Amino acid sequence: MIKIDKGVPVPESRHKYPWKGMKVGDSFFVPGPYSLRCNMYSSAKNKGWLVRTARETNKGVEGLRVWRVK
């Protein structure tokens, strides 16, 4: 039988992306394939936010720019 523990604190989230500090209109750049946009949309949706994305080359690195729009 598996024992149920009470009062064990939940560890702080270690988000890979800077969602915590973002306000509407803020953006960030993520290096990597454009296919990352699906991850961004679902991650933001879990927070009740709406984001927009666009392909971008930043200092020679291909990636994705993500804006919080709602």
DSSP file (Angstrom, degrees, kcal/mol; ACC not computed):
  #  RESIDUE AA STRUCTURE BP1 BP2  ACC     N-H-->O    O-->H-N    N-H-->O    O-->H-N    TCO  KAPPA ALPHA  PHI   PSI    X-CA   Y-CA   Z-CA
    1    1 A M              0   0    0      0, 0.0     2,-0.5     0, 0.0     0, 0.0   0.000 360.0 360.0 360.0 141.8    0.0    0.0    0.0
    2    2 A I        -     0   0    0      1,-0.0     2,-0.3     0, 0.0     0, 0.0  -0.769 360.0-131.2 -92.1 130.2    1.2    3.5   -0.8
    3    3 A K        -     0   0    0     -2,-0.5     2,-0.5     1,-0.0    -1,-0.0  -0.583  13.3-134.1 -81.4 138.5    1.4    5.9    2.1
    4    4 A I        -     0   0    0     -2,-0.3     2,-0.4     2,-0.0    -1,-0.0  -0.820  18.6-150.7 -92.5 128.0   -0.2    9.4    1.7
    5    5 A D        -     0   0    0     -2,-0.5     2,-0.4     3,-0.0     3,-0.1  -0.791   7.2-156.5 -99.2 143.2    2.0   12.2    3.0
    6    6 A K        +     0   0    0     -2,-0.4    -2,-0.0     1,-0.1     0, 0.0  -0.902  67.7  18.0-116.5 145.9    0.5   15.5    4.3
    7    7 A G  S    S+     0   0    0     -2,-0.4    -1,-0.1     1,-0.2    -2,-0.0   0.615  73.1 145.4  76.9  13.5    2.2   18.9    4.6
    8    8 A V        -     0   0    0     -3,-0.1    -1,-0.2     1,-0.0    -3,-0.0  -0.763  50.9-123.4 -84.3 119.9    5.0   18.3    2.1
    9    9 A P        -     0   0    0      0, 0.0    -1,-0.0     0, 0.0     3,-0.0  -0.313  18.1-117.3 -67.0 145.2    5.6   21.7    0.3
   10   10 A V        -     0   0    0      1,-0.1     3,-0.1    -2,-0.0     0, 0.0  -0.660  35.6-114.5 -77.5 130.7    5.4   21.8   -3.5
   11   11 A P        -     0   0    0      0, 0.0     3,-0.1     0, 0.0    -1,-0.1  -0.318  36.7 -94.6 -66.3 150.9    8.7   22.8   -5.0
   12   12 A E        -     0   0    0      1,-0.1     2,-0.1    -3,-0.0     0, 0.0  -0.367  47.9-100.6 -63.9 143.2    8.9   26.1   -6.8
   13   13 A S        -     0   0    0      1,-0.1     2,-0.5    -3,-0.1    -1,-0.1  -0.372  24.2-151.4 -66.0 141.5    8.4   25.8  -10.5
   14   14 A R        -     0   0    0     -3,-0.1    -1,-0.1    -2,-0.1     2,-0.1  -0.622  21.3-171.0-113.2  69.7   11.5   25.9  -12.6
   15   15 A H        -     0   0    0     -2,-0.5     5,-0.0     1,-0.2    -2,-0.0  -0.370  22.3-149.5 -65.9 137.7   10.2   27.3  -15.8
   16   16 A K  S    S+     0   0    0     -2,-0.1    -1,-0.2     2,-0.0     0, 0.0   0.748  84.0  55.9 -74.2 -26.1   12.5   27.3  -18.7
   17   17 A Y  S    S-     0   0    0     13,-0.0     2,-1.4    11,-0.0     3,-0.4  -0.765  94.1-111.0-111.9 155.6   10.9   30.4  -20.0
   18   18 A P    >   +     0   0    0      0, 0.0     3,-0.6     0, 0.0     4,-0.4  -0.162  65.0 135.5 -82.1  45.4   10.4   33.8  -18.3
   19   19 A W  G >   +     0   0    0     -2,-1.4     3,-1.6     1,-0.2    -3,-0.0   0.884  61.1  65.6 -58.8 -40.7    6.6   33.6  -17.9
   20   20 A K  G 3  S+     0   0    0     -3,-0.4    -1,-0.2     1,-0.3     0, 0.0   0.848 106.7  38.6 -55.7 -41.3    6.6   34.8  -14.3
   21   21 A G  G <  S+     0   0    0     -3,-0.6    -1,-0.3     2,-0.0     2,-0.2   0.407  91.7 116.1 -92.2   3.7    7.9   38.3  -15.0
   22   22 A M    <   -     0   0    0     -3,-1.6     2,-0.3    -4,-0.4     3,-0.0  -0.511  38.7-175.4 -84.2 140.7    6.0   38.9  -18.2
   23   23 A K    >   -     0   0    0     -2,-0.2     3,-2.4    45,-0.1    45,-0.3  -0.815  47.9 -70.4-118.7 164.2    3.3   41.6  -18.7
   24   24 A V  T 3  S+     0   0    0     -2,-0.3    45,-0.2     1,-0.3     3,-0.1  -0.326 124.5  27.5 -55.5 131.5    1.2   42.2  -21.8
   25   25 A G  T 3  S+     0   0    0     43,-3.4    -1,-0.3     1,-0.4    44,-0.1   0.139  93.8 119.1  99.0 -18.3    3.4   43.5  -24.5
   26   26 A D    <   -     0   0    0     -3,-2.4    42,-2.5    42,-0.1    -1,-0.4  -0.417  40.6-175.2 -76.4 155.5    6.6   41.9  -23.3
   27   27 A S  E     -A   67   0A   0     40,-0.2     2,-0.3    -2,-0.1    40,-0.2  -0.945  12.6-162.6-144.5 166.2    8.5   39.4  -25.4
   28   28 A F  E     -A   66   0A   0     38,-1.7    38,-2.7    -2,-0.3     2,-0.4  -0.980  19.5-123.6-147.4 159.2   11.4   37.0  -25.3
   29   29 A F  E     -A   65   0A   0     -2,-0.3    36,-0.2    36,-0.2    -2,-0.0  -0.875  19.0-168.0-106.4 134.9   13.6   35.1  -27.9
   30   30 A V  E     -A   64   0A   0     34,-2.8    34,-2.5    -2,-0.4     2,-0.2  -0.982  17.4-137.4-121.9 118.4   14.0   31.4  -27.8
   31   31 A P  E     +A   63   0A   0      0, 0.0    32,-0.3     0, 0.0    26,-0.1  -0.503  62.2  64.6 -70.8 143.2   16.7   29.8  -29.9
   32   32 A G  S    S-     0   0    0     30,-2.1    -2,-0.1    -2,-0.2     2,-0.0  -0.825  86.8 -24.8 137.6-175.7   15.6   26.7  -31.7
   33   33 A P    >   -     0   0    0      0, 0.0     3,-2.0     0, 0.0     4,-0.1  -0.280  53.9-117.5 -71.0 153.5   13.2   25.4  -34.4
   34   34 A Y  G >  S+     0   0    0      1,-0.3     3,-2.0     2,-0.1     4,-0.2   0.729 106.9  79.9 -60.5 -22.3   10.0   27.2  -35.3
   35   35 A S  G >  S+     0   0    0      1,-0.3     3,-1.1     2,-0.1     4,-0.5   0.638  70.9  82.1 -63.6 -12.3    8.1   24.1  -34.1
   36   36 A L  G X>  +     0   0    0     -3,-2.0     4,-1.8     1,-0.2     3,-0.6   0.711  69.1  84.2 -61.3 -19.5    8.7   25.4  -30.5
   37   37 A R  H <> S+     0   0    0     -3,-2.0     4,-2.5     1,-0.3    -1,-0.2   0.834  82.2  58.3 -58.0 -33.5    5.6   27.6  -31.0
   38   38 A C  H <> S+     0   0    0     -3,-1.1     4,-2.2     1,-0.2    -1,-0.3   0.912 106.0  49.1 -61.9 -42.0    3.3   24.8  -30.1
   39   39 A N  H <> S+     0   0    0     -3,-0.6     4,-2.4    -4,-0.5    -1,-0.2   0.898 110.9  50.7 -62.4 -40.1    5.0   24.5  -26.7
   40   40 A M  H  X S+     0   0    0     -4,-1.8     4,-2.5     2,-0.2     5,-0.2   0.926 110.1  48.8 -65.0 -45.3    4.7   28.2  -26.2
   41   41 A Y  H  X S+     0   0    0     -4,-2.5     4,-2.3     1,-0.2    -1,-0.2   0.923 115.1  43.3 -62.6 -44.7    1.0   28.3  -27.0
   42   42 A S  H  X S+     0   0    0     -4,-2.2     4,-1.7     2,-0.2    -1,-0.2   0.892 114.0  50.5 -70.9 -37.7    0.1   25.5  -24.7
   43   43 A S  H  X S+     0   0    0     -4,-2.4     4,-0.6    -5,-0.2    -2,-0.2   0.923 114.5  44.0 -64.4 -43.9    2.3   26.7  -21.9
   44   44 A A  H ><>S+     0   0    0     -4,-2.5     5,-2.4    -5,-0.2     3,-1.1   0.889 109.0  57.2 -67.8 -39.0    0.7   30.2  -22.1
   45   45 A K  H ><5S+     0   0    0     -4,-2.3     3,-1.5     1,-0.3    -1,-0.2   0.871  99.3  59.7 -60.6 -36.8   -2.8   28.8  -22.4
   46   46 A N  H 3<5S+     0   0    0     -4,-1.7    -1,-0.3     1,-0.3    -2,-0.2   0.770 107.0  47.4 -61.7 -24.7   -2.3   26.9  -19.1
   47   47 A K  T <<5S-     0   0    0     -3,-1.1    -1,-0.3    -4,-0.6    -2,-0.2   0.457 121.0-109.7 -92.5  -3.1   -1.7   30.4  -17.5
   48   48 A G  T < 5S+     0   0    0     -3,-1.5    -3,-0.2    -4,-0.4     2,-0.2   0.685  77.6 129.6  81.6  18.7   -4.8   31.8  -19.2
   49   49 A W      < -     0   0    0     -5,-2.4     2,-0.4    -6,-0.1    -1,-0.3  -0.579  53.0-138.3-103.1 165.1   -2.7   34.0  -21.5
   50   50 A L        -     0   0    0     -2,-0.2    19,-2.9    -3,-0.1    20,-1.4  -0.990  24.3-174.9-120.8 133.1   -2.6   34.5  -25.2
   51   51 A V  E     -B   68   0A   0     -2,-0.4     2,-0.3    17,-0.2    17,-0.2  -0.885  14.6-152.1-125.2 158.5    0.8   34.7  -27.0
   52   52 A R  E     -B   67   0A   0     15,-1.9    15,-2.9    -2,-0.3     2,-0.3  -0.942  15.7-161.9-123.4 149.9    1.9   35.5  -30.6
   53   53 A T  E     -B   66   0A   0     -2,-0.3     2,-0.3    13,-0.2    13,-0.2  -0.921  10.3-179.6-131.8 157.2    5.0   34.1  -32.1
   54   54 A A  E     -B   65   0A   0     11,-1.7    11,-3.0    -2,-0.3     2,-0.1  -0.981  34.7-105.4-152.2 145.5    7.3   34.9  -35.1
   55   55 A R  E     +B   64   0A   0     -2,-0.3     2,-0.3     9,-0.2     9,-0.2  -0.436  46.8 174.8 -65.5 145.2   10.4   33.5  -36.6
   56   56 A E  E     -B   63   0A   0      7,-1.8     7,-2.2    -2,-0.1     2,-0.6  -0.994  32.4-142.8-153.5 147.4   13.5   35.6  -35.9
   57   57 A T  E     -B   62   0A   0     -2,-0.3     2,-0.6     5,-0.2     5,-0.2  -0.974  23.4-172.9-110.6 119.3   17.2   35.5  -36.4
   58   58 A N  E >  S-B   61   0A   0      3,-2.7     3,-1.6    -2,-0.6    -2,-0.0  -0.951  71.0 -22.6-119.0 112.3   18.9   37.0  -33.3
   59   59 A K  T 3  S-     0   0    0     -2,-0.6    -1,-0.2     1,-0.3     3,-0.1   0.879 129.4 -48.7  54.5  41.4   22.7   37.5  -33.6
   60   60 A G  T 3  S+     0   0    0      1,-0.2     2,-0.5    -3,-0.1    -1,-0.3   0.457 114.5 119.3  82.3   1.2   22.9   34.9  -36.3
   61   61 A V  E <   - B   0  58A   0     -3,-1.6    -3,-2.7   -30,-0.0    -1,-0.2  -0.888  59.5-135.5-105.5 125.3   20.8   32.4  -34.3
   62   62 A E  E     + B   0  57A   0     -2,-0.5   -30,-2.1    -5,-0.2     2,-0.3  -0.544  49.2 116.3 -74.9 140.1   17.5   31.1  -35.7
   63   63 A G  E     -AB  31  56A   0     -7,-2.2    -7,-1.8   -32,-0.3     2,-0.4  -0.861  56.5 -72.7-171.4-152.1   14.7   31.0  -33.2
   64   64 A L  E     -AB  30  55A   0    -34,-2.5   -34,-2.8    -2,-0.3     2,-0.5  -0.995  22.6-147.7-136.1 131.2   11.3   32.2  -32.1
   65   65 A R  E     -AB  29  54A   0    -11,-3.0   -11,-1.7    -2,-0.4     2,-0.5  -0.885  19.1-162.0 -98.2 133.1   10.1   35.5  -30.7
   66   66 A V  E     -AB  28  53A   0    -38,-2.7   -38,-1.7    -2,-0.5     2,-0.4  -0.971   5.3-169.6-121.3 123.3    7.2   35.2  -28.2
   67   67 A W  E     -AB  27  52A   0    -15,-2.9   -15,-1.9    -2,-0.5     2,-0.6  -0.897  20.8-134.6-110.1 139.4    5.0   38.1  -27.2
   68   68 A R  E     + B   0  51A   0    -42,-2.5   -43,-3.4    -2,-0.4   -17,-0.2  -0.847  30.2 169.0 -87.8 121.9    2.4   38.1  -24.4
   69   69 A V              0   0    0    -19,-2.9   -18,-0.2    -2,-0.6    -1,-0.1   0.540 360.0 360.0-112.6 -10.7   -0.7   39.7  -25.9
   70   70 A K              0   0    0    -20,-1.4   -19,-0.1   -47,-0.0   -46,-0.1   0.288 360.0 360.0-153.8 360.0   -3.3   38.9  -23.2
